[in-house]
Amino acid sequence: MKEYKIIGKDIPNDKAYGKVTGKLKYCADYQSVGMLHMKLKHSTFAHGIIRSINSSRAWEIQGVKAVYTWENTPGDFYDRGRVEAWEEVPNQEKLFDRHIRYWGERVAAVVADTEEAAQKACDLIEVEYEELPAVISMEQAVQEDAFPVHEQGNVYRIPSFDHGNYQDADGEYVHKSKSHIGRMTHLAMETQSCRALYDPSEELLTVWSGCQTVFGVRSTVAQFLHMDYAKVRVIKAPMGGSFGVRQETLLEPLTAYAAKDLQADVKLVYTREEQIVNSMMKHSLDGTVESKVTEDGKIVGVSMSCQLDAGAYLTVSKGYAATIGEKIAKVYSMPNIHFEGKVICTNTPINGSFRSWGSCEEALLLENHWNMVARDMGIDPVEFRLKNILYPYEMEVVHKIPVGNVHFQECLIQGREEFQWEEKKKQCREKNSAQKRFRYGVGMALASHTSSFYPYRVDIASAAARIQEDGSLIIHAGIHDHGCGTVTAMKKIASEIMEIGVEKIQLSEADTQNNLYDYGCYASRTVYSIGKAVKECCEGLLKLAEERAAEALGCSRSFLRYRNGEFYKEMEPEKKISLHQVCRYSIQTMGRDLYYAATTNARENPGVAAAHFTEVEADTYTGRVRIKDCLSVHDIGKAINPEMCIGQVGSGIQQGIGMALREEIKIDPKTGRTLITNLKNYENINAWDMPKYRVLFIEEPEESGPFGAKSIGEVVLVPVAPAVVAAVNDALGTNLTHLPLTPSVILEALEGKG
């Protein structure tokens, strides 16, 4: 493998100093003279009509500038899930609606000089409701006599699809499994916040948001406010984690409306309770998988169905459900596939984008199923998968595109060896036979994810760069760093091409006024798609600089060589010119600036392979499960910054264990009220719960990726939960599929076994 100067070397996140010193300002930290603050009042019913709102007492609080309700704000609809200006979306939501559809929905907002005044005024607003029948569960919502959440009804079917003919496929063994996945909160450290400033002198609205798509936010805000896109500027603020929740446009329409209405600078910051209840949650899901398998373990076909709880508004849920089916054939060769799904609206908080956008749900349904199939047939889980995996450049049948240089086989074989799979299986059996209370088991799962949008949509990315007068470099690209170091990755790509230090490169995050168009940073496309644009941009800029250097030195380009920021004549190396001298010559002598822009269009979507192996200890007295050991194996193409990639894997392991064992948002089945609204009673995996995890990278460069790189950010989560579930079932001899596997779930299963 080629040796690079900086690619593959570990350097710190460029925001690390600002974070550890507290000097980095997040959106919630922004302050200005005269800034106004917004607070929200929320409903106390799951379903109802507002009969009256009395805000007279709120106006008595000193410093109150505005009180907004459904009575004095636009009745226009918008959709928080919209990310493209031309995207067709459900458009079910308003700033404030007289029709309340879930407990906690905002019913009013107060803007005041201080947060304290705004909150005090909110508390004094009196709301009278007419309560309506509520459908809290999907089971209630699908009944024929169920009260509709929206006029269109509660059930939204997505188009089913088939590859081959599952019904007529022959397989000696037919297996069926059902799974349930509970709601989760994204649990980013930073709560949602937004700042909006309206300048009446230029009729310009500026919005700061820790979002994943500045152009998506702009399209929603500008259309809602009936403003020209050129008059709405959206700037990506530093972000304290996302995991999908900041892909949605949540606070921006309301904050922007208030700023324009008051011609002021307005900031809205969610509390932790609002972050859990009023942002987005991960969908609750029920799914069924049926498969046909030959006697020797070859998959003949799969039929999958699932239903997702969208909550009170549809937003992205139909696309999310469809994506679960579209990802069904990314790992295994399956000649016959059937998929169908539906989305159900309920009077509960809204569900939406979550890390891996359907991949972790697809893997939980399918990998749990394959682990049970392998056990029932007496086949080792690793061997079962080796019989059925896709190989590099094979065709993925749903989208009919090659999977790229993906290495499922290597992940399985090297992971099995590194984890000592066979030895651990034997050790678990021995420990289980020696005592009764603690049970030990091992489990594994295999998964994949995307590296670009292709072929879901045309995936373009753009970058522009200019050599500065001193030879340093400024790059403009649509980067939305989630806190994991993607800005640093882009700087490293540029540094490798330009052969100048990372410290001499400046790359600010996305800004609709200063960047060319970009979709945003989701679908794990950042390094693969935007990184490719940065690489091509820098290559084009260096070629342009070479042309100017050749003219300055009075020679042909073929005689020039380049090293560490300087061009020199190959036969006369003492005759050289640095980048800052080239810039000066270009401007002063040639009268031309030294800049370059590139737009790339991803025509491939290379798969990434991830295998996760884990060992658990289950306490049959308490139902508690402890992770004893785990190994994550990732076919990454090429790690741009290995230590940051390892950090990503660790975050996926932590989130995946939480998904499998602890994390769930409970909703009161009678009232629809969210029962878990803070970090005190939300069970998650903390630092002291984490096992000593191991990471193994398989680096076989992907030809279409920048320096061979492909995605890593989301796939790290996908196989973890099904591997943990498999290990628990191996330890206890159960077929548990109702997540999370809390102590009560485990004890109930053990009680059922006698």
N, C-alpha and C positions, 0 to 999 in steps of 0.2 A: 504494500500500500504506500502511496506517495507520502513523503514527509513534508509537512507544511511548517511555515514559520510561526503561525499563531493559531490556525485552525487545529482543533484537538488539544490545545493547551488550556490550562485552567487559569482564568483571571476572574477577579471579583465582579459582581454585579455593579454597574456604573452608578446605581443609586444607593449602594451599601453605606457609604459614609453619611449621606443625608439621612438615611433611616436610623442608623445607630446613634447619631447625635441629635436626632429630632429636628434637624434643620430642613428636611424635606417637607414641603407643605402639601397636604392633601386638600381636596376640595373643601372639606369641613373646616379647614384651618384658614381659608381665605377671609381676609378682613379688608374693609375699605371705609373711608369717612362717609357716614350717612347710609351705610348698608342697612337694609331692612331684613327682618327675620320672619319666617313663616312657620306656623304650627298648624296641625290638623286635628279636626274632631272626627271621631269614628262612630259608626253605627253600633247599636247594642241589640240588634236583631239580625238573624240570618236571612230573613226575607220579609220585605215590607214596602209600603209606600209612605213617603214623608207627607204627613198631613199639614204640618206647619213647622217653621223654624223661627224662633225669637232670638234675635241677636242684640237687642237693645242694651242689655247689661254689659255685653262685650264692649260696646262702644264707650262705656263709661271708664274703661281702663285707659290711663294716660299712655300715649304713644301709639295707639292703634291707628293704622292707616287704611286698612281695608278688611272687610269680612266678605268672603266669597261663599256662595251656595249655588244650588241649581237654579235659583230664581234670578241671579244677576250675572251668570256666566253663559258662554255660548253653548248651544245644544248640539253642536257638531260632534260627529262620531270620529274616533281614531282607533288605532290598534297599536298596542305597546310592543307587539312582536315584529313590526315592520322594519326591515333592514335595507330595502331598496325602494327608490322613488316610484318605480313602475310595478311594484309587487302587489298582487291581489291578496287582500287581507280581509278578515271578517268585519272589522270596524264596528265593534259592539260597545265600546267604552266611551264615556264622556268625562269631562273634568269633574262634574258632579251630576248625579242622576237622582231624580225623585224616587225612582225604583231602586231599592236597596237589595242587593243579591247575595251578600254574605256578611257575617258578623265581623265588624271591624272595617267595612268599606268606608271611605272618607265621605263625610256629609257636609263638611264646611272647612274653611281655612281662614286663619287670621294672619294678617301681615302687620307687624309692629316694629317699633324701634329696637326692641330687645326680645330675645327668646322668652324671657320670663314674662314679659307683658303679653306676648302672643299666646303663650300657654295659659296664662290666667284668664285671658279673654275667651279662649276656646272652652275652658271649663265652665264658663258662664252662659254659653249658648244652650238654649233649650230647644229640644227636638221632640215633636210628637209624631208617633208612627201608627200606621194601620198595619198590623201584622198579617202576613200571608202564610199559607202552608209552605213549609220548607222541605226540600229533598236533600238530605244530608249525605246519603250513600248512593253509590251507583245502582244498587239493587232497588232503592226507592225511585230513583230518577227514570228507570226504564219501564216502570209500570204504566199500563195504558191510562190509568186515571191520575198519573202524577202531574202535579202542578208545574207548568212550564217555567223554566228559568228565563228563557227568551221566547219571543214569539215563534221563532223557527222550531221550537221544541228542545228536547234535552239530548237527543241521540243524533250523532253525526257520523255517518259511515264513510269510510275511505275506500277507494276502488280496490277490490281484491286483484291479485295477479297470480298467474300460474306459469311455471316453466316445466315443460314435459306434461305428464299426466299422473298426478299422485294417486288418484283413485284406482287407476288400472295397473299401477306398478306392483310387481310381485316381490315380496320379501318374506322369508320364513318366520321372522319375528316381528311382531307389531307391538310397539310400546307407546304408552300414553302417560303424560305427566301434567300436573297443574301447578302453577306457581303464583305467589302474591308478593308484591314489593310495596312497602309502605312509603308514605310521604317523607321527605327529608327537607331540611333547610340547607342552603348552600354553605352557611357557616364561614363566610369571609370575615376577616378580622375587622375591616372597615365597614360601617353601615353605609347605606346609600345616601348620597348627598348631591346637590346641584346648586350652582350659582348662575344667575342670569342678569345681565346688565343691558338696559335699553338706552341708547344715545339718541335723543330726539333731534339733535342737530344734523345727524346723518341718516336718521331713521334706520339705525343699525342695531341689531340684537346680537349680543354675544353670550354664548352659553358655555359654561365650564362643567364638565361631567366626567367622572371616572367610568367611562363607558367602553364598549367593545367596537363601536361603529359610529364615528362622528358623522359620516355622510348619511347613515340610516337615521340617526337622531335629527339631523338637519331636515331631512325630507319630511319627517313626521311633524316637527315643530313648525316649519315653514308652511306646510299645507294647512295645518290646523289654524294658524294665525293669518292665513291668506297673505303671506309675504313672499316676495321674490327670494329664491334661494341665495342670490348674491347678497341679500341684506341680512341673512342669518349666518352667523359664524359660530361653529361649534369647535371647542378646544378640548382635547382629551387631557384630563387632570390625572396626576399620579393615582394609582389604584392599589388598594390593600386587599387584593384577591378578588376573584369573580366566581369561577366554577360554573359560569353560564348565566348567572343572574343579571350581569351587567350587559348582556346582549340585548336585553329588552329596554325600551324607552319608558321609564317609569315616572321619575320626578320631573323630567324636563318640560313636558307640555304645560303643566300647572305653574311651575316656577317661571317659565318664559312668558306665560300669559300675564302673570302678576307684574313682572318687570315691565312689560310693554304697557299694560294698563296704567301703572303708577309712574311710568317713565323713570324707573329707579333701578337700584342694584339690590337684588333679592336673593336670599339664600335659604334653602330648605335642607335640613339634615334629619334623617330618620333616627329614632330611638331603636334599640335592639328589638323591642316588641314590634314596632312598625316594620323593621327589616324582616322579621319572621312572618308576620301576618300579611303585610301589605306590599311586599315585593313579589317574589315568585317562589314557589316550592317545587320540589321534584315530584313528578306525577306519581300518584298511587296507581298500580297496574295489576291486572289479573290476566294471566296468559295460559294457554294450553298448547302443548306440543305433542304431536303424534308422529312416529317414525316407522319406517319399514326397513329392516336390516337383514342381510343374508346370514346364513349360518356361520360363515367365516368372518363376520363383522364388517362387511361393506355396506355403507349407507345406500339404500335404493331411493328413498324419498323422505321428505319432511313436510308436514302440514302444521302451520302455526297460526294461532289466532290470539288476539289480545284486545283488551279494552282499557282505555286510559281515562282517569278522572281529570277533566280539564279544570274543575273548579267553576267559579262563577262566570268566567269569560273564556271564549274559545281560544283566542290569541294564536299561538303557534302549534296547538295540540294536534290538529289534523296532519300537519307536515311532520310532526314528531312521531306520531304513530306510523305514518307511511314509511318513515326512515328506518324504523325498527325492522320492517319487512324487507326494505331495500338492502339491508346489511346482512341478511340471513345467509348469503352464499359467499362471504368474503374469506372464509377459512377452509371450508370443506368442499370436496367434489360431490355434488348432490344432483343427480340427473332429473329428479322430479320434485318440484316445489309448489306448494300452495300456501298463500298467505291472505289473511283477511283481518280487518281491524275496525274498531269503532272508538269514537271519543264521546264522552258523556259529560254534560254540564251539570253541576250540582251547586247547592247553595253553601259553598265552602270557599276558602281562599284560593286564589288563582295559581295554577301550576304552569310551568313553562320550561325554558331551556335549562339543561343541566349537563355538566361535564360529560362529554362523549356523544351527546345528542342521539340517544337511542342505542348506541353500541353496548353500553353496560346492561341495558334492559334486554337486548337481544341475546347477549352472552349469558345473562342469568337464566333466561328461559332455556336456551339451547344447551349450554354447558352443564347446567344441572341435569338436564335430560340425558345427555350423553354419559355422564358419570353414573347415572342410575342404570342406563342400558348396559354399560360395560360391566357393572357389578352383577346385574341379573344374568348376563351371558357368561360370566366367569372370565372376562377378558381384562387384562390390565388396562387402566385408563390411558396410559401413554401409548401402549401398543394399539389400542382402538383408534386413537387419533392418527397414528402413523399410517394406518391402513387407508385413511380417508382424506388427508390434507391435500391442499393445492400446492403445486410446485412453481418455482419461478417462471413468470411470463405465461402461465396458464390463463385461460379465459374465465373471468368471473361472469356467471351466466345471467345474473339479473340485469346488469348494465351492459353486458357483452363487451367488456374491456379487459385487457390483460392486468393481472395483479401486480406486475412489475417484478423487480428483483427481491421478492419476499422469501423469507427463510423459516418457514414453520418447522421443517424437519430438523434444522440445526438447533432451533430453540428447544425442541422436545428432547433431542438426544443429548445435547450439552447440558441442558437443565437437569435431566435425569441423572447424569453422571455427577454434576457439581452438587446437587442436593443430596446425593446418595439415596435415591428413591427406594431401591430394593432393600437396602440395609435398614432404612427407617421403617419401612413396612414391617419387616421382621421384628425390629425392636419394639414397635407398638404392640404387636401381637404378644410378645413376651411379657411386656409390662401389664397388659390387660389380663393375662392369665395369672399374674402374681398377686393381684389385689382387686377389690371390687369397686371402691369409691371412685377413683379417677380412671377415666378412659382416655386412651390415646389413639389418634388417627392421623392419616395424611390425606391430602387432596391436592388436585391440580386442575388447571383450566387453561385453555388456549384461546386467544382472541386476536382481533385486528381492528383497524380504524382507518380513517382517510388521511390523505396528505394535501388534498385540494378539493375544490368544489366539483371538478370535472368528474363525470359528465352531467352532474345535477344542473349546472349552469356554467356559462362562460366564465372562466376564472382569470381575470386580468389583474395585474399588479403593476404599479408604476413607481419609479424613483427618479429623482433629479439631484444632481450634485454640482457644486462649484468649487474649484480650487481658489482658496483665498490668497490675498496678497503676500502672506508670509509662508505659503505652502501648506497650510492646514486645510481641512476639508469640512464643508457643511453639506449634509445630505438631507433631503426632504423625502420622507416615505410615510405611508399610512400605518405607522406602528401604534398598537395599543398594548403596551406592556402591562401584563396582569400582576406584575411584581416578581416575575420569574426570570427576568434578564433577557428578554428578546431584543431590547435596544442594544445591549452588549453584544449579542449574537450578530446583529447587523453591522455593528462597528468592527467586529472581528472579520467578517466577510470583506468589508471595505479595506481593512488594514492589510489583509492577505494580498489583495489585488494591488493596492497602491504602494505597499511596502513602506508605510509610515506608521508610527506608533498609534495605538488606540486612543491615547490621550490627545492626539492632534485632530481627532475626528469628532464632530458634533452632529448628533442626530436627535432632533426634538420629536416628541410624539405627535400624533395626528392632529391636524388643524385644517378645517375645510377651506380656510382662506389661503393657506400656504402649501397645501399638498395637492397633487393630482389625485384623481378619483381612486378610491379603494373600498372594497366591501367592508373591511374590518377584520379584526383578529378573532376568528372563531373557526370551527371545523379543522383545527390543527393545521391551518394553511400558512402560518406566519413565516416559518423558516423556509419551507419548500417554495411557496409562491412569492412572497415579498422578498425573501432572501435571494431568490433568483433574479428579481428585478434590480435589487441593489448590486448584485454581482455584475450583471450585464451593464448597468449604468456606469459602474466604476471601470469596467473594461473599456467601454466606449470613451469615457473621459480620459483614460490613460492613453488610448490610441490618438485622441485629439491632441493631447499634450505632447505626444511624440512628434506629431506633424509640426507643431509650433516650435518644438525644440530643434528639429532638423533644420528648419528655416533659420532659426537663430544661430545655429552652429555652421550653417552653410554647407550642408551635406545631405545625402539621401537618407531616408528613414532606415534603409537596409543596413547602413553602417552604424546605426545607433543601438546601444544596449541600455538596459535600465536596472538600477539596483538601489534600494533603500532611499527612494525619493530623489534620485539623480539620474539624468541621462548622460551617457558618455560615448565617445567614439571608440569602437571596438579596437581599432589599430592605434589610436592615440588616447588612451584612457585618461591622460591628464587634462584633455579638453572635455569639459563637462558643464552641465547646466542643471541647477536644482529646480524643483517645482515652483518655488516662489520666484525664481528668476524667469522661468517660462511664463508665469502669470504676468509678470511685469512687462516682458517683451510682447506678449500677446496684446495687452491693453495699450501700452505706450507706443509701440512700433507698428503693430498690425491693426490697432483700433478695433480689436475683437475681444469680447469677454471669453472666459474659459469655463464653460459649463456644458453639461450633457444631461439628457433625459432619456429614459428607456421605459417602455411598456412591454411586459411579457404576458403571454397567454398560455396558461397551463393546458396542455393537450393530453396529459396523463394524470393518473391518480394512484401512485404506487402504494401498495398495501404495506403495513407494518405488522410484524409478528410479535406477540407477547405471550410468554408462558409463565404462569405463576404456580409455584409449589409451596405448600405450607404444612406444618405439623401443629396439631392442637392438643390441649389437655382439657377435657370436659369433666367438671365436678358433678357427679350424679346426685349429690346431696343438695347442692345450691343451684345447679343449673348454669353456673358461670363457666365461660370458656376463656382459656388463655392461649394466645399464640406462642408456641414454643420456638418456632424457627420458620423462616420463609426466604424464598429466593425468587427474584424476578429476572427473567431473561428477555432481553429486548433486541430485536433486529432493527437497528436505528439508522442504518445506512452509513452515516458518519456523524459522530458527536462533535458539533461545533465547539461546545464548552462542556466537557464531560462532567465536572463537578455539579454544574447547574442541572444537567440531565439526571444525575443521581438524586439530586434534591427533588426533582419532579417525580421520580419513581417513588421516593419516600412519601411524598404527599399523596400519591395515588394509593399506596399501601394503607396509609392511615385512613383515608376516606373510604376505601373499599372494605376494610375491617369494620369500620363504623356502620357501613351499609349492611353488612352481613349480620352483625351482632347487636347493634345498639340503637342506631339513629332512626327515630321515627317521630313525626309530629302527630299527636293525637288530637282528634276533633270530637267534641261532645256529641254523641249520636242523637241526642234529643234537641239540643239548642243550636248546634252548629258552631259553637264557640271554640276557638283554638285553645287547647288546654295547656300547651307548652309554648311559652312566649318569652323565655329568657334562657340564659346559659346555665342558670342554677339547676333547672330541672330538665334540660335537654341532654340526654345521655350520648356522649360522643367519645371517641378514642383520644385520650390526652397523651402527652409526651411520655408519662410514666407507664402507660399501657402498651407502648410500642415495643415490638420485639427487635432484636438486632437483625435487621434485614440485610440480605446480600443482593447485589446487583451484578448481572453479567450482560455486557453489551456485545452483540455480534455486529461487527462493522464490515459490511460488504457494500461498497458505495452504490447508490442508486444513480444511474447515469444521467437521469433527467433532473436531479436535485443539485442545488449549489454545493460544490465540493463533495457530492455524493450524499448529502443529508436528506432526510425525510422527517416525518412528524414523530413527536414523543409526548407532547403535553397532555393529551387526553387518553391515549391507549394505556397509559400506566395504571389507570383505574380499572379498566374493563375486565380483566380476568381475575381480579383479587377476590371479590365477594363470592363468585361461584367456586373458587378454589377453597375458601374458608368453609363454605357450606358443605362441600364434598368431604373435607376433613372431619367436620363434626358428624356427618352421617356415617363416615367410616369408623369413627370412634364409638358411636352409640348404636350402630346397626339400624339406623332410622332412614326414612326418606323425607326429611324435613325440607319444605320448599316455601314456607311462609315466613318472609323476611320482615323485620330482623329476627334472628334467633335469640330472643331475649331469654333470661333464665326461666321465666314463666312458660314460654313456648316449649323449651326443652324439658322442663319438669312435667308438663302436661303430656308430652309425647312419651316420656319414660313411664309415666303412670299408665298410659294406654297400653304400653307393652307389658305391664305387669311387673 
